[in-house]
Amino acid sequence: MAVAFLLLMFVVAACASQAGTDDSAERAEPAASAAAGLDAAGGPGSDDDDSSAEEAGSTGGGPTGDPGIAAPIEQRIIKTGEVTVEVSDVPATVGRVRAFVLELGGYVGGSQAGSQGDGATLTLRVPAGQFDEALQRLRSLDGEVIAEATRESDVTRQIIDLAARISNLEASEASYRVLLERAERIDDVLAVQSRLDGVRGEIEQLEAQLQEIEGDADLSTLTVSLVPVVEPVADVAATWDAAAELDGALASLVGIGQGLLNALIWFGIVWLPVLLVLSIVALVALRGVLEVRRRLPLVAHPPPAN
């Protein structure tokens, strides 16, 4: 009994793994099963059933038609954009942006503004169908659009894959719950419960990813930067001013006088004593040299003897 139970658990786990890696084959299986059921029920002599089934297939499109025919899949696109607008009054423009975002059915997801009205950044979340209208509203603000960029990302296939993986994992979860009800030994209960917890964790993780992607597809993101208009600097023509020139000349004269006075102070306190000492040393040395040179001829050439 225990071996059979463990074998059944292995089969369920293998089916779950195979279903997660081969979604296309699993989605085609219901159509093949339905077709086989119709052939088995009709038999070779059921022409009326075949004709009525064929008529239903030709006229029964949509949700009430053939279950083997997949319904059209809605394309899901994530739209994002960044717009920079130069405006004269940043706080007033922020108020106007908040107002029209609410009017379009969106909201301001975040904002950052300077204390002196020197700029603001707003993160807008608007319905995907109102994305172009929001861009047009931003272009019509009392200012100039100096930068604009938009991006689109098709996430249809990603959403389909996540939904298929969640569906397969939920089927595996249901199978594990049946096994948990049939388990009798404690070891079997613990093993099934461990598998069940793992599958539930994967389902919740995939559901969180799916909700995030669908949320980004439902609400587009616009980042708006509002910058103040830079006032041009007036170019004032240079004119001659006698008073200003006189003040400049006097200031230069005072500066020169201060420089000379500073030089005299440094010379009198620092350099003059040094020069005096050096002069005395030089005079003593020069006098000694002259005295030596004066005595040298007398020693070198003595007077002749009589």
Secondary structure, DSSP 8 states (H G I E B T S, - for coil): -HHHHHHHHHHHHHHHHHHHH-HHHHHHHHHHHHHHHHHHHH-TT-HHHHHHHHHHHHH--STTS-TTS-------EEEEEEEEEEES-HHHHHHHHHHHHHHTT-EEEEEEE-TTSS-EEEEEEEEGGGHHHHHHHHHTSSEEEEEEEEEEEE-HHHHHHHHHHHHHHHHHHHHHHHHHHH--SHHHHHHHHHHHHHHHHHHHHHHHHHHHHHHHHHEEEEEEEEEE-------------HHHHHHHHHHHHHHHHHHHHHHHHHIIIIIHHHHHHHHHHHHHHHHHHHHHHHHHHHHHS-----
